[in-house]
Amino acid sequence: GYAWAQAALGIKFTSGEQVTESFYDAIRWYRKAAAKGHPGAMLNMSFCYRQGLGCSRDFVEAKAWAQKAAIFDCCKDAAINQLIMI
């Protein structure tokens, strides 16, 4: 599948828009998109791990995903903010 479509499905499951809200399903779709290099999905993975949404709370994993997202210019500022909050 396409990374942007997988990330969009993650957002839908996070918000409950047109589907039943499920952070477990959201993180599953974010993980697929992140594996294909989608920086927004990487940032969302960091947020989910930091908050323990759909996964166990894991600050090491949250930091790792934020650092991966930070290499992309489009997500650099948001990733830095995420790292500060970890």
C-alpha positions, 0 to 999 in steps of 0.5 A: 500500500501507499504510505500516505494512505496508511498514515491517513488510515491511522489518523482516521482511527485516532480521531474516530472519523468514519471508523470506530476510534481505536488507537491499537488500529491507528498505531498499526497503520502508522507503523506500516506508513513509518516503515515506508518512510512517512515522516508524519507517521513516524511523528505519530508513532512517537506521540503514541509511544509517549502517551501509551496510546495503542501500545505500552508507554515507552519513552525510549521508543518515543524518542527513537521515532521522534529522532527518525522524523526529525531528519525530514524538514517537514517534521523537524520542528514538531519532532524537536517539540516531541523530543522536548516533551519526552 
